[in-house]
Amino acid sequence: MIDLVKKAMFAGVGAAVVTKEKVEKSLQDMVEKGKMTADEAKDLSNKIIEAGEKETEQARNEASRLFTDMLNRAKVATQDQIESLEKRIRELEGRWHREFPNDGENS
């Protein structure tokens, strides 16, 4: 399952790189043909890249949310949940030893 998610994310990153290269090439072609200035192409490229970064971040957040939801449905503990339980155990053990300090000596 995790490998599938990783592959999907890497595919998305690869697609973003290819798209960026195509955008830059298309804009460079338009500059060479005199359809826009280099400054216009640079501004447009920056706007497209910024929009792409926002969409990528939104997709990353959504994928993370969906992945966490899948883990919860599968009843798989997250690292945060495990750490929280470990902390509770340490606190309970500390309380136990304070309330019953001689309990371990008689065993």
N, C-alpha and C positions, 0 to 999 in steps of 0.2 A: 504494500500500500504506500509506504513512504517513498519507495523508489519511483512509483508512478507519479507521485506529487512532484518529486525532484525533477523527473524528466519533463513534466509539463512546464515547470518553472523555467528550466533551462531552454526549452523550446521557445517560451515567451521572450526570454532575454535574447536569444538568437534572432528571433523575428524582429525585435526592436532594433538590433544592430543593423540588420539588413535593410529595414525600413529607413533608418537614419541615413545610411549610405545612399539609398535610392533618392531620398528627398534632396540630399546635398548634390547629387549628380544631376537631378532634374533642374534644380535651381541654378547650378553652374551652366547647364545647357541654355537656360533662359537668358542668363547674363551674356553668354557668348553670342546668342542670337539677337541681342539688343532689346529683348522684351522687358527687362528690368535692370536696374543698376545693381552693382555689387553690394551697396549698402542696403537696398531693398531686399535683396536675396538673403543677406546676413540677418536682417530684422525678421524676415519671414521664417528663416531657419530657426532662429532663437525661439520664436513663438510656437512653432511646431514642436520643437524639442521640449519646451516647457509644458505644453499641453500633453505630450507623450509621457513625460515624467509624472505628471499628476495622475494620468490614467494608469500608469504602471503602479504607482503607490496605492491607488484605490483598488486595483486588481490584487496587489500583494495583501492588502488588509482584508479584502473579501476572501481570498484563498486561505489566509491564516484563520479567519473566523470559521470558515467551512471546515477546515482541517480540525480545529479544536472541537467543533460540533460533532464531527465524525468520531473523534476520540472519546468524547463524552458518551455518545450513543453506544460505542463499543465497550464502554466501561473500562477504558484504559486510563490509568492515572497519569497526570501530567507531572513534570518535574516540580512545579510549584506545589502541587497537591502533596507529593511525596515529602518535600521539604517541610511543608506545614505539619504533616503527621509526625515527622521526625522531631520537630521542635516541641510538639505537644507531648510526645513520649519522654523527651528529656525533662520537660517541666514536671510531668507526673512522677517520673523517677526521683527527681529532686525533692518533690513534696513527700513522696513515700519515705525516702531516707531521712528527711527531717522529722517526720511524724513517728517513724518506727526505726530509730537509729540502731538498735540492737538486733533487728530482725535477721540480718545476714550472719550474725555471729553464732547463732544456734543451729545453723544448717549443717 
